[in-house]
């Protein structure tokens, strides 16, 4: 069952991670863009933390790094990117298990963050 990133904190580009999917596989993990039209952005053959994904979003040229630091309870980790013309952005994220990756990602769309810049579907 996929995990859906539901809470993202950090720099201005954090919203790109909201709704992304972390899919456990028999041999590792896939990191996928949100629904609709979800696609694999990175894969890892690691089965235990830290699990690292290096990727780019299709509409961007800069590199991102997402790390799963905790696999117990909620998935948690860190993220960063090297967007040009700004200081490197970084932050944290949490993911919860979705019943269905399409339904869960669609249900999370449009949720607004609080005044501190957190996006959350809870």
N, C-alpha and C positions, 0 to 999 in steps of 0.2 A: 504494500500500500504506500502511495507517495506521501511525503511530508511537504507541506505548503508553507513558505515563508510568510508569516503573518505579522511580524513585528520587525521593524528596521529602524535603527538609530544611527546618526552620524551625519556625514556631509550632504551636500545638495543633491547629489545623484542617487541617494539611497532609495528613492521611489522605484528605480529600475528593478530592484531586487524583490519588491513586494509582489507576492503571488507566484514567484518562481518555485519550481518543484525539485525536491531532492528524492530520487527514486532508488531505494535499496535493490540491489541485484544479487544474484547468487555469487557473483565474482567481484562485487564492488558497488559503486554508486554512479548514477547519472545525475547531472545537474541540467534542468530543462527550463526554458523560458516559460512565462505564464500562458495560460489558455486565453483565447483560442489560438490555434496554430502553434501550439507548443512544439519546440524542437530541442534536441540535445545540444547544449552549448559546451559541455565538458563531461568527461568521465574520469573515474578514479578506480583503480584496482584495489585500493586499500579497504580493508574491512573494519579497521579500528582507528579511533581518533589519535592524532589529527589527520583529517582527510582534506586534501587540498585540491581545489579546482582553479585552473587558470583559463580565462576565456575572454571573449569580446562579445558584446551584443551586436546583432546584425546591422543596426543603425548607428553604430559608434566605431571609432577606430582605436580608442585607447583600451588598455588591458585592465582586466579586473582579476582579483584573487579573492576567493571565498574559502573559508576554512571551517570544517565541522570540528569544534573543540570538545563538545559534550554529546554523547549518544544516549544518555540515560534520562528518562522523563522526556522533556521537550528537547529537540535538537537545538543546540546553541552554537554560535561561533562568531567569527570576525569577518570583515570584508575590507577591501581597499581597492582603489583604482589609481591610475596615473594620468588622469585627464590633463591634457596640455593647458598651459596658461593659468593654472591654479596650483595651489599647494596640493600635495597628494591628499585625497579624501580617504577616510576610514570610518569604521563604526562597528556595530554589533547587530546581530539578528537572532530571531527565534523562529522555529517552525513547529507546527502541530500536524498531526496526522489528519488527512482528509478522507471522507468516506469514498469520494470519487474525485479524481484529480480535476476533471472538468467542472463538476458541480461546486467543489470547494473553491477553486480559483475564481469562478464566476460569482460566487457568493461574497468573496472578499473584495471584488471590484468596487470602487467608489467609496470605500471607507476612508474617512478623514483622520489625520493624525491629530495629536493634541498640540498645545502651544509650544511644547518642547521639541517638536519635530519628529515625533514617533508616529509611525503608521501602525495601526493595529486593527485586526478583524474581530477581536474579542468584545 
